[in-house]
C-alpha cells in the first residue's frame, strides 16, 4: 500500500514538475519555520522580521522576557539580542536592514523619547547620529554591500530628510521639487537609493536617487506612491494609489511603473521586497481572509499561504505580510499560528524534499 502511494506521488509530482499544470508549476513550494522570540510571551506580536541577506540571516525586532523590544539577528537557527545604544532610559531598538557581510542597521532609543540610527558591525552598535544642527532623531532602514546606509534624519530646519551615510559622513539627499521632507528605505550595490518625498498628505511620490532625486510618479490615475526596495539591477518596488483610490503594489523597471494587482478578491496591495531575479513579496488584502502575504513571480501573484508544503502540520498558520526575499528565494514573513504571532522564514524546497513531506502528511 505504501509503495503504491509512493509511486502515485512520484507520478503526480513528475507531472507537476514537467509543467503539465502550468499555473501550479510556476510557483515554488516552501517549508515554513517560526523564528521564535527573545523571550516574549504569547498575547501580542512576539517578533517581526524586517530584512534577510543572501546568507539567510534575518534581522528585525522582538519582545524580550522583560517586555522590552530589542533588535535581533537570526543566524544558524539562533536569535541573538543585539541590545541597544548605551543611553539613559534606553530599553528599545529595532533592526531594519542587513547586508551580505552581516552588518545590521536600525534604530535605537537614546533617551526617553529620542532615537538614533545605528550600524551594528563586529559585535559593536555604533550611533550614526543626526544631521548637524538637526533635532536629535534619525532612523536607518537599508545597507548595501559596501556598508553605505540609508534612512532619514531631522535637518536644521526641523524637516525629515533622506540621508546616505558613507565613509563616516551623513549626506542630506534633499527632496523632490515642491516637497519639504523625504525618507529613504532601500539602497543597492551601485548606491542607488529609493524612498519617497513628501509635500502634504495629498502629495507624496516615490523617488530614485542616483546623483540626483528622480520622481518615479504613480500608477495611472494615482496621486501617491512610496518606494520600499531596489535590487542590484535597478528594479524598484513599493505601492501607488490608483484611479479607484485603492493602493496597489508596483514594480518599476526600465522607466515603466507596472501595476502588480492584488490577490483574488482584494482591493489593496503593497510590495516590500525584491530579489535579483525580480521576484517580489509583500501583502494583499482578500475578500475573506484580510491581508495575506504574497509572492509575485513570472507575472503571477500567489498567496504564500497556499505554497507552504508543511502547512498541514501548522493548521492555524496565516501569513499576512512578507517583508523580504533573497536571491536564494528565501522569504521572511509575519504570521500567526495559534498563540504565536511573529516572524517566519520560508525556504524553497527541492522535489525530493517535497516527496518526503507529502509522504509524512
C-alpha positions in Angstrom: 0.0 0.0 0.0 2.8 2.4 1.0 4.7 1.5 -2.2 1.7 2.2 -4.3 1.2 5.6 -2.6 4.8 6.4 -3.1 4.6 5.6 -6.8 1.4 7.7 -7.2 3.1 10.7 -5.5 6.1 10.3 -7.8 3.9 10.2 -10.9 1.8 13.2 -9.7 4.9 15.2 -8.7 6.6 14.3 -12.0 3.7 15.7 -14.0 3.7 18.8 -11.7 7.4 19.4 -12.3 7.2 18.7 -16.0 4.8 21.5 -16.5 1.6 19.7 -17.3 -0.1 22.0 -14.8 1.5 25.3 -15.9 0.0 27.6 -13.3 0.9 25.5 -10.4 4.4 24.7 -11.8 5.3 28.4 -12.0 5.1 28.6 -8.2 7.8 27.3 -5.9 6.9 25.4 -2.7 8.3 26.3 0.7 8.9 24.9 4.2 7.9 27.4 6.9 9.7 27.9 10.2 8.9 30.0 13.2 11.8 32.2 14.3 10.6 32.5 17.8 11.4 35.5 20.1 13.9 36.8 22.6 11.6 35.7 25.4 8.4 37.4 24.6 5.2 35.8 25.8 2.1 35.0 23.8 -0.7 37.5 23.5 0.9 40.1 21.2 3.4 40.2 18.4 6.5 38.4 19.7 8.8 39.2 16.8 8.9 41.0 13.4 11.3 40.0 10.6 12.3 43.1 8.5 15.2 42.0 6.3 17.1 39.0 5.0 20.5 38.8 3.4 22.0 36.4 0.8 23.2 34.0 3.5 19.7 33.6 5.0 20.5 35.8 8.1 17.4 37.6 9.3 17.0 40.8 11.3 14.1 42.5 13.0 12.6 43.3 16.4 11.5 41.0 19.2 9.9 41.3 22.6 12.2 40.2 25.4 11.4 38.5 28.7 11.5 41.9 30.4 8.7 43.1 28.0 11.0 45.5 26.1 11.7 45.3 22.3 15.2 44.7 21.0 16.8 44.4 17.6 17.7 40.8 16.8 19.9 38.9 14.4 18.8 35.4 13.5 21.6 33.2 12.2 22.2 29.5 12.2 19.0 28.8 14.0 19.7 31.2 16.9 18.1 34.5 17.6 20.7 36.9 19.0 19.8 40.0 21.0 21.7 43.0 19.6 20.9 45.2 22.6 20.6 49.0 22.4 22.7 52.1 22.2 24.2 53.0 25.6 22.0 55.8 27.0 19.7 56.6 29.9 16.2 55.0 29.8 17.2 53.1 26.7 15.2 49.9 26.5 14.2 49.7 22.9 15.8 49.0 19.5 14.8 47.6 16.1 16.8 46.3 13.1 15.7 47.1 9.6 18.4 46.1 7.2 21.4 43.7 6.8 24.0 43.2 4.1 25.8 40.1 2.9 28.6 40.7 5.5 26.2 40.6 8.4 26.3 44.3 9.1 23.0 45.4 10.6 21.3 48.8 10.6 18.3 50.1 12.6 17.1 52.4 15.2 17.6 52.6 19.0 16.3 54.9 21.7 18.9 57.3 23.1 16.7 58.8 25.8 13.1 58.6 26.9 11.7 59.9 23.6 14.6 60.4 21.2 16.1 57.8 18.9 19.1 57.4 16.6 20.1 55.3 13.6 22.7 52.6 14.3 25.1 50.4 12.5 25.9 47.1 14.1 29.2 45.6 12.9 31.7 43.3 14.5 29.7 43.0 17.7 29.5 46.7 18.3 26.5 49.0 17.9 27.6 52.4 16.5 25.5 55.5 16.8 25.2 57.2 13.4 23.9 60.4 14.9 21.9 63.1 13.0 22.4 66.0 10.6 24.4 68.9 12.1 22.0 71.3 13.9 19.1 69.0 13.5 16.6 67.7 16.0 18.1 64.7 17.9 16.3 61.9 15.9 17.2 59.6 13.0 16.3 56.2 11.6 18.2 53.7 9.4 16.4 51.3 7.1 18.9 49.9 4.5 22.5 49.0 3.9 24.4 47.7 0.9 27.4 45.5 0.4 29.8 48.5 0.7 28.4 49.4 4.1 26.5 52.5 2.8 23.4 53.2 5.0 20.2 55.0 4.2 17.4 56.4 6.3 16.1 59.8 7.5 17.1 62.4 10.0 15.9 65.8 11.0 17.7 68.7 9.5 18.5 72.1 11.0 15.1 73.5 9.6 13.2 70.8 11.5 12.3 68.7 8.5 12.9 65.0 8.0 15.3 64.4 5.0 16.6 61.2 3.5 20.2 60.5 4.2 23.1 58.5 2.7 25.7 57.6 5.3 29.0 56.7 3.8 32.6 57.0 4.9 31.5 58.3 8.3 29.6 61.2 6.7 25.8 61.6 6.7 24.7 63.2 3.4 21.4 65.0 3.0 19.7 63.8 -0.2 17.2 66.6 -0.3 13.7 66.3 -1.6 11.7 66.3 -4.8 10.6 69.7 -6.1 7.8 71.2 -4.1 8.3 68.8 -1.2 9.7 69.5 2.3 10.5 66.0 3.6 11.9 62.7 2.3 12.5 59.2 3.6 15.0 56.6 2.2 14.2 52.9 2.6 16.5 50.9 0.3 19.9 51.0 -1.4 21.5 48.6 -3.9 25.1 47.7 -4.6 25.5 50.6 -7.1 24.5 53.1 -4.4 21.1 53.9 -5.9 18.6 54.9 -3.2 14.8 54.6 -3.1 12.1 56.0 -0.8 9.5 58.8 -1.0 9.4 62.5 -0.8 6.5 64.3 1.0 4.8 67.6 0.4 1.5 67.0 2.1 -1.0 64.3 3.0 -2.3 64.6 -0.5 1.0 64.6 -2.3 4.0 62.3 -1.9 5.9 60.4 -4.6 8.4 57.5 -4.8 11.9 58.6 -5.7 15.0 57.0 -7.1 18.3 58.8 -6.1 21.4 58.3 -8.2 23.4 61.5 -8.1 20.0 63.4 -8.1 16.5 62.7 -6.9 14.2 61.3 -9.7 10.4 61.3 -9.3 9.0 57.9 -10.2 5.5 59.1 -10.4 2.4 57.0 -9.8 0.3 54.3 -11.4 -2.3 55.8 -13.9 -4.8 57.9 -12.1 -2.9 57.8 -8.8 -1.6 60.7 -6.8 0.5 59.0 -4.1 3.4 56.5 -4.1 6.2 55.1 -2.0 9.2 53.0 -3.0 10.3 50.4 -0.5 13.2 48.4 -2.0 15.5 48.2 -5.0 17.6 45.3 -6.4 21.0 45.4 -7.9 19.7 45.7 -11.5 17.7 48.8 -10.5 14.2 47.4 -10.3 12.1 49.2 -7.7 9.1 48.0 -5.7 6.5 49.8 -3.5 3.0 50.9 -3.7 1.0 53.6 -5.5 -2.6 54.8 -5.4 -4.7 54.2 -8.4 -7.7 55.7 -10.2 -10.1 53.9 -7.8 -8.2 55.4 -4.7 -7.1 51.9 -3.8 -3.3 51.3 -3.4 -1.5 48.6 -5.5 1.9 47.1 -5.4 4.1 48.2 -8.2 7.3 47.1 -10.0 9.3 50.0 -11.6 11.6 48.7 -14.3 13.0 50.3 -17.5 11.3 53.6 -16.8 7.8 52.0 -16.5 5.7 51.5 -13.3 3.8 48.2 -13.6 0.7 47.6 -11.5 1.1 44.1 -9.8 -2.6 44.0 -8.9 -3.9 42.1 -5.9 -4.8 38.6 -4.8 -8.2 37.4 -5.8 -11.0 39.5 -4.2 -8.6 42.1 -2.9 -8.6 45.9 -3.4 -5.2 46.9 -1.9 -1.6 45.6 -2.0 1.9 46.7 -1.1 5.3 45.4 -2.1 8.2 45.4 0.4 11.0 43.4 -1.1 12.5 42.2 -4.4 15.4 39.9 -5.3 17.9 39.9 -8.2 15.6 37.7 -10.4 12.7 40.1 -10.0 10.6 38.1 -7.5 8.6 40.4 -5.4 7.0 39.9 -1.9 4.5 41.9 0.1 0.9 41.8 1.2 -2.5 42.0 -0.4 -6.0 42.0 1.1 -8.5 39.4 0.0 -12.3 39.1 0.1 -12.4 36.9 3.2 -9.1 36.4 4.9 -7.9 40.0 5.4 -4.3 40.6 4.4 -2.2 37.7 3.1 1.5 37.6 2.3 2.2 37.3 -1.4 4.9 36.2 -3.8 4.9 37.8 -7.3 6.8 35.6 -9.7 6.8 35.4 -13.5 3.8 37.6 -13.9 1.6 35.8 -11.3 0.7 36.9 -7.7 0.5 33.9 -5.3 -0.9 33.7 -1.8 2.1 32.4 0.2 -0.2 30.5 2.5 -1.0 28.2 -0.4 2.6 27.4 -1.2 3.7 26.1 2.2 4.1 22.4 2.0 4.3 21.7 5.7 1.2 23.8 6.4 -1.0 20.7 7.3 1.2 20.4 10.4 0.5 24.0 11.3 -3.2 24.0 10.9 -3.8 27.6 12.1 -1.0 29.2 10.2 -1.8 32.5 8.5 1.0 34.6 6.9 -0.2 38.1 6.5 2.9 40.1 5.3 6.1 39.2 3.6 8.9 41.7 4.1 11.9 40.4 2.1 13.2 37.8 -0.3 16.9 36.9 -1.0 18.5 35.6 -4.2 18.1 32.0 -2.9 14.3 32.6 -2.9 14.1 32.5 0.9 11.3 34.8 2.2 10.7 36.4 5.6 7.1 36.9 6.6 4.9 37.8 9.6 2.2 35.3 10.6 0.0 33.8 13.2 -0.2 30.2 14.4 -2.2 29.7 17.5 -0.7 31.7 20.3 2.4 32.6 18.2 2.3 35.9 16.3 5.7 36.6 14.9 8.5 36.1 12.3 8.7 33.2 9.9 11.3 32.0 7.4 10.2 30.3 4.2 12.7 28.3 2.3 12.2 26.9 -1.2 12.3 23.1 -1.3 13.6 20.6 -3.9 11.5 17.9 -5.4 13.0 15.2 -3.2 12.1 17.2 -0.1 8.6 17.7 -1.4 8.1 13.9 -1.8 9.3 13.3 1.8 6.9 15.9 3.2 4.0 14.7 1.2 4.6 11.1 2.4 4.7 12.3 6.0 1.4 14.3 5.8 
